[in-house]
Amino acid sequence: MMFARPPARDLPNTAGEPEPEALSRRWNLVEPFVIMTLLLTALWALAYPFGVLGGVAVANTITRAFAGLLMVYIFFISPWRHRDTTASRGLGSPGRVMAALRSMTLGRRLLFGALLFLFIVFLTALAYQQCPGVLRFLLGVPRDATIRFRGTLGGQVVVLCGCAGLAWLWAMFIVRYDNFGSALRTAGRILMVLLPPFLLVALLVNGPAAFATFDARGLAEHVFGYIFWGAFQQLIFCSYFGTRLRKGIGPAAEPRARRRRRLGVAVLSGLFFGLIHISSWWLVAVTWILGVFLSWVFMEDRNRNVLALGLVHGVSGACLAWLFRRGSDVYISLRVGPWAMSSVPDTATIVVTTLVISSFLAFILLAARRPEPNP
């Protein structure tokens, strides 16, 4: 049967660590190219020419619905088919939380349980406060409609219950606690490497004016909010595309060759992250570089933590918005995709997306004909 679930076995990833996997290396290698090709085709061969340039509203609707189906595959169907564990995706699980609690002494169990409860309460309050903006961003629900609904007693109960459920899911499934310390230290090292040249480039291209609007509190709030959006994006890119690619390309026998192969996988995974930011070309370059760093560290289990990657993403994104803001000599737009484009055809975007889609199709056909790589 097409959706029968095959048994899993340990498969060494690009970094040499064994991970459970049910399908072949070739399947793992080809699948992300297929998904990205479908997504780019929907965005730039359907939504852009027909929805944005042609004004055909149904093209936009079809594209959004199709992208939603791809997200369902990325988040649920593909991990189920491949037998990915939550740990291999950088996620937590209620089972691991309960096992950790049972292994603790009574004092530590009470402390961890209390901190977890407070964390869920905090996330519930945050989600309740921000729900008009979140629903507007994710589902297109007008802010006024959400505020009016939340103004009734029944609406308050529904929204509060929904926010509490979302907070529980985030605290139990998104946050991986067992390696959070080591992953957080790695995130700090990445920021120590990336931020100094980031600040230097801003000074060189935008001058001292780049730092004129510095507001520590405002920047901290922006970073904090961006962490959640960054974690969601890394759930797609490092957790899905990175997982497929590192399982699709096995480790080399010699250490130097292994590092080169690992770098190649990180560059390729980072490219996927960059391509989704077309047509903000500066942002494509920045996210490609950021994606290389994140994909490199995500190959090792001790760093495989979506929330820690979200922290790097959040700090980088907030600093990018601050240092290269509108009105600067070099402005980096954070609005991406066909719906951020004007109704005037953009030749560069058409050429680049056509070349990328064509290249990916050629790779898929070539890889499908080649013999299966060694396990």
Secondary structure, DSSP 8 states (H G I E B T S, - for coil): -TT-----EEEE-TTS-EEEESS-HHHHHHHHHHHHHHHHHIIIIIIIIIIIIS--HHHHHHHHHHHHHHHHIIIIIHHHHHT--TTTTT---HHHHHHHHHHS-HHHHHHHHHHHHHHHHHHHHHHHHHHHHHHHHHH---HHHHHHHHTSHHHHHHHHHHHHHHHHHIIIII---TTHHHHHHHHHHHHHHHHHHHHHHHHHHHGGGGGTT--HHHHHHHHHHHHHHHHHHHHHIIIIIIHHHHHHS---SSHHHHHHHHHHHHHHHHHHHHHTTTT-HHHHHHHHHHHHHHHHHHTSGGG--HHHHHHHHHHHHHHHHHHT-TTSSS------SGGGS-SS--HHHHHHHHHHHHHHHHHHHHHHHS-----
